[in-house]
Amino acid sequence: MLHMQGIRKQFEQTIVLREIELTINRGEILALLGPSGCGKSTLLRIIAGLESADQGQLLLHGQPLNPIPIHRRNFGLMFQDWALFPHRNVGENIEFGLRMEGMAKLQRQQRVAEMLELVGLVGYQQRSVLELSGGERQRVALARSLAPRPQLLMLDEPLGSLDRTLRERLTEELRRIIKAAEVTAIYVTHDQNEAFVVADRLAVMNAGQIVQLDTPQAIYQQPKTAFVARFLSLTNLLPIVKQTSLSPELQLVETNLGQFEIQSSQTQAAYLLIRPEAAQLAPSATASYRGQVVGQSFRGSHQRIEWRYAHGGLQLDLPSNYQLDQGQNLDLTFDAQQLSLVQSDH
């Protein structure tokens, strides 16, 4: 549906976007995920027509997008502050774009009713937006963005001003609403948990580049680089001292913790990634890795321990019902399915 070819943007001496190549498929939700300053919001603004690229081309359904004025692109926009009109009620806010299009009153009323049902706010039409909770305002803003039936919906940190508990509750609802509306969407966020729940695919960005593009599951299971792993809070990265290919799909790697056999075709990895959930208590007489519990914290269904071994330490998750003491020696094995080989960032 939307193709980006060689998109580049520079502000003075700072290169914000570096030759972005990206295709967004019809009906999918694509998240642009990355830290502040990575270029994700600038890319969104270029797609919207609020910024212009220094070079490169945007194609919508195979046709150049750049010459099309903003008001004729039929794109929906939703930002963090939602920008609702405080002097208008809920229904008037939702119908604003429809009124600007010149839609007849009866049709506007029907569309507003459809949107209120879609976002779960039936009966709220006459309410002042000042009376609404943060979550309700977010849904009104989403309904207003969807009312004109945009061919592309763009959301820039739409839940950023909500507290974490409400944000987590609304994330799944946001995906449900977008999917029910059958609209293609680009979702900008720095929160990987939001991106995992909302998106069909993630484009992880760093320093103006897309460093990995895949499904949330694939990126979590196999982060491509150390940056991606660390950004996803996967910090157990052990430098690889030596790597040997035992077969095309099986690698033997040596680290300062020991040797590991990894199912992978990657032959020049820089790090071994051990996910926190990889740890398992070693049965007696089993080949294992020895370390010491030097810190622990309760996380509900599990406990996070700091496990120190001779040459380093790992953050690992174990079931909450395991009784562990500070300073206790602990022998562990690691689930091979939770180990990955990761490239360096260069």
C-alpha positions in Angstrom: 0.0 0.0 0.0 2.6 2.6 1.1 6.2 2.3 0.0 9.1 4.4 1.2 12.2 4.4 -1.0 15.5 6.0 0.1 13.9 8.5 2.5 16.6 10.8 4.0 16.2 13.8 6.3 18.8 16.1 7.8 18.4 19.0 10.2 21.5 21.3 9.9 24.4 18.9 10.6 22.3 16.1 12.1 21.1 13.3 9.8 17.7 12.3 11.2 16.7 9.6 8.7 19.2 7.5 6.6 17.8 6.0 3.4 14.7 4.5 4.9 13.3 1.6 2.9 9.9 0.3 4.1 6.6 -1.1 2.8 3.4 -1.0 4.8 0.8 -3.5 3.7 -2.9 -2.8 3.5 -4.8 -3.6 6.7 -1.7 -4.0 8.9 -0.6 -2.1 12.0 3.0 -1.3 11.8 4.8 0.1 14.8 7.8 2.4 14.6 9.7 1.5 17.8 12.8 3.2 19.2 14.3 5.6 21.7 13.8 9.4 21.7 15.7 10.9 18.8 15.8 7.8 16.6 13.8 9.5 13.8 10.5 7.7 14.2 8.3 10.8 14.7 10.1 12.6 11.9 9.3 9.7 9.6 5.7 9.8 10.6 5.5 13.6 9.9 7.0 13.1 6.5 4.4 10.5 5.6 1.7 12.9 6.9 3.0 15.7 4.8 4.0 17.9 7.9 7.7 17.6 6.9 9.4 17.0 3.6 12.1 14.5 2.9 15.5 15.8 1.6 15.6 12.9 -0.8 13.7 9.7 -1.5 10.1 8.9 -2.6 6.8 8.0 -1.0 4.5 5.9 -3.1 0.8 5.3 -2.1 -0.8 2.5 -4.2 2.0 2.9 -6.6 1.5 6.6 -7.1 3.9 9.4 -5.8 2.5 10.8 -2.5 4.8 13.9 -2.3 2.7 16.1 -4.7 -0.6 15.4 -2.9 -1.5 18.2 -0.4 -2.0 17.2 3.2 -5.8 17.8 3.2 -6.2 15.5 0.2 -4.3 12.5 1.5 -7.2 11.2 3.6 -4.9 10.3 6.5 -6.0 10.2 10.1 -3.7 11.7 12.8 -3.7 11.1 16.5 -1.1 12.6 18.8 -0.3 12.3 22.5 -2.3 15.3 23.5 -5.4 14.2 21.4 -6.2 17.9 20.7 -9.9 17.6 21.5 -12.0 20.8 21.4 -12.9 21.6 25.0 -15.9 23.8 24.0 -17.5 21.0 22.0 -19.3 17.8 23.3 -18.2 14.3 22.4 -20.4 14.0 19.3 -19.3 17.4 17.9 -15.7 16.4 18.4 -16.2 13.2 16.5 -18.1 14.8 13.6 -15.6 17.6 13.2 -13.7 16.0 10.2 -17.0 15.0 8.6 -18.4 18.5 8.8 -15.2 19.8 7.2 -15.7 17.3 4.4 -19.2 18.7 3.8 -21.0 15.5 4.8 -24.8 15.9 5.2 -26.1 16.1 8.8 -28.0 12.8 8.8 -25.0 11.0 7.5 -22.8 12.7 10.1 -25.1 11.6 12.8 -25.1 8.0 11.6 -21.3 7.9 11.4 -20.9 9.4 14.9 -23.3 6.7 16.2 -21.2 4.0 14.5 -18.0 5.4 16.0 -19.4 5.7 19.5 -20.4 2.0 19.3 -17.0 1.0 17.9 -15.1 2.7 20.8 -17.5 1.7 23.5 -19.0 5.1 24.3 -22.6 4.7 23.4 -24.7 7.3 25.2 -21.7 9.8 25.5 -22.6 11.9 22.5 -23.9 14.9 24.5 -21.2 14.8 27.2 -18.6 17.5 27.5 -15.1 16.2 26.9 -14.1 18.0 30.1 -16.2 15.4 32.1 -14.4 12.4 30.6 -11.6 10.4 32.1 -8.2 10.1 30.3 -9.1 6.8 28.8 -12.5 8.1 27.5 -10.8 11.1 25.9 -8.3 8.8 24.2 -11.2 6.8 22.7 -13.0 10.0 21.6 -9.8 11.2 19.8 -9.5 7.8 18.1 -13.1 7.9 17.0 -12.6 11.3 15.6 -9.6 10.1 13.6 -11.5 7.1 12.3 -14.8 8.8 11.4 -13.7 10.1 8.0 -12.7 6.5 7.0 -9.0 7.4 6.5 -7.0 5.1 4.2 -4.1 5.4 6.7 -4.2 6.1 10.4 -1.1 7.5 12.1 -0.7 7.5 15.9 2.2 9.2 17.6 2.6 8.1 21.2 -1.2 8.1 21.6 -1.1 6.7 25.2 1.9 8.6 26.4 0.0 11.0 28.7 -1.8 8.2 30.5 -0.6 6.5 33.7 1.0 3.1 33.2 -2.0 1.0 34.6 -4.5 2.7 32.3 -2.0 2.6 29.3 -1.7 -1.2 29.7 -5.5 -1.7 29.9 -6.1 0.5 26.8 -3.4 -1.0 24.6 -5.3 -4.2 23.7 -8.5 -2.2 23.3 -6.7 0.2 20.9 -5.7 -2.8 18.7 -9.2 -4.2 18.7 -10.7 -0.9 17.6 -8.2 -0.3 14.8 -8.7 -3.9 13.5 -12.4 -3.6 13.7 -12.2 -0.4 11.6 -10.2 -2.3 9.0 -7.8 0.6 8.6 -4.1 0.5 7.9 -2.1 2.1 10.8 1.3 3.4 11.7 1.9 3.4 15.5 4.9 5.4 16.9 6.1 4.5 20.4 9.1 4.1 22.5 7.4 1.5 24.7 8.2 -2.1 23.5 5.3 -3.5 25.5 2.8 -1.3 23.7 4.3 -2.2 20.4 4.2 -5.9 21.1 0.5 -5.8 21.9 -0.7 -3.4 19.2 1.4 -4.1 16.1 1.4 -6.8 13.5 5.0 -5.9 12.6 7.7 -3.7 14.2 10.3 -1.5 12.6 12.9 -1.0 15.3 14.8 2.3 14.7 18.1 3.6 15.9 20.0 6.7 14.8 17.8 7.3 11.8 17.9 3.7 10.5 15.6 0.7 10.6 17.7 -1.9 12.3 15.2 -4.7 12.4 11.8 -5.3 10.8 9.7 -8.3 11.7 6.8 -9.5 13.8 6.9 -8.8 17.6 7.4 -12.5 18.3 10.2 -12.9 15.9 12.1 -9.8 17.2 11.8 -10.9 20.8 12.9 -14.5 20.0 15.7 -13.3 17.7 16.9 -9.7 18.1 19.3 -9.0 15.3 21.8 -6.8 17.1 22.9 -5.9 20.6 21.0 -2.6 20.4 17.7 -4.3 19.7 18.3 -6.8 22.5 19.1 -4.1 25.0 16.2 -1.9 23.9 13.9 -4.8 24.6 15.5 -5.0 28.1 17.3 -8.3 27.2 20.6 -7.4 28.8 22.2 -10.8 29.3 24.6 -10.5 26.5 27.8 -12.6 26.8 30.6 -11.8 24.4 31.5 -14.8 22.3 35.2 -15.8 22.6 35.1 -18.5 20.0 32.5 -19.9 17.6 32.5 -23.2 15.7 30.0 -24.5 13.2 29.1 -28.1 14.1 26.7 -28.2 11.1 24.9 -25.5 9.0 22.2 -25.1 11.7 24.2 -25.8 14.8 26.8 -23.6 16.4 29.1 -24.2 19.4 30.0 -20.9 21.1 32.4 -20.3 24.0 31.8 -17.5 26.5 33.2 -16.6 29.9 30.4 -18.6 31.4 31.1 -21.7 29.4 30.3 -23.5 26.2 26.8 -23.6 24.6 25.3 -25.4 21.6 22.9 -23.1 19.7 20.5 -24.0 16.9 21.4 -21.2 14.5 22.8 -20.7 11.0 24.5 -17.5 12.1 28.3 -18.1 11.8 29.8 -14.7 12.9 27.9 -13.7 16.0 29.2 -11.3 18.6 27.1 -12.2 21.6 25.2 -15.0 23.2 21.8 -13.8 24.4 20.4 -15.5 27.5 16.8 -14.5 28.1 15.8 -14.2 31.8 13.3 -17.0 31.5 16.0 -19.4 30.2 17.2 -20.3 33.7 16.3 -23.7 35.2 17.4 -25.3 38.5 19.9 -28.0 37.7 19.0 -31.5 38.9 21.8 -33.1 40.8 24.5 -34.9 38.7 23.5 -32.8 35.7 26.1 -30.8 33.8 25.4 -27.2 34.9 26.7 -23.7 35.5 27.5 -22.6 39.0 26.9 -19.1 40.4 25.7 -17.3 43.5 22.5 -15.4 44.3 23.5 -11.8 45.1 20.2 -10.1 44.7 16.5 -10.9 44.2 13.2 -9.2 43.8 9.6 -10.5 43.9 7.7 -10.0 40.5 4.4 -11.7 41.3 4.4 -14.9 39.2 8.2 -15.1 39.3 11.3 -13.7 41.1 14.1 -11.8 39.4 17.5 -12.9 40.7 20.9 -11.4 40.2 23.1 -14.5 39.6 26.8 -13.9 39.9 29.4 -16.3 38.4 33.2 -16.2 38.3 33.5 -13.7 35.4 30.2 -11.8 35.4 26.5 -11.8 36.2 23.1 -12.4 34.8 19.5 -11.2 35.5 17.4 -14.3 35.6 13.8 -15.3 36.3 12.8 -18.2 38.5 9.3 -19.3 39.9 8.3 -17.3 43.0 7.8 -20.5 45.1 11.6 -21.3 45.0 13.1 -20.4 48.3 16.4 -18.7 47.7 18.7 -17.0 50.1 21.1 -14.1 49.6 24.6 -15.5 49.0 23.3 -19.0 48.2 25.3 -21.0 45.7 23.0 -22.0 42.8 23.6 -24.5 40.0 21.6 -23.7 36.8 21.0 -25.0 33.3 19.6 -23.0 30.5 16.8 -23.8 28.1 18.4 -23.9 24.6 15.2 -22.5 23.1 15.7 -19.3 25.1 19.3 -18.7 23.8 20.1 -16.7 20.7 23.1 -15.5 18.8 23.3 -11.7 18.3 25.3 -9.5 16.0 27.2 -6.4 17.1 25.8 -3.0 16.3 28.4 -2.3 13.6 
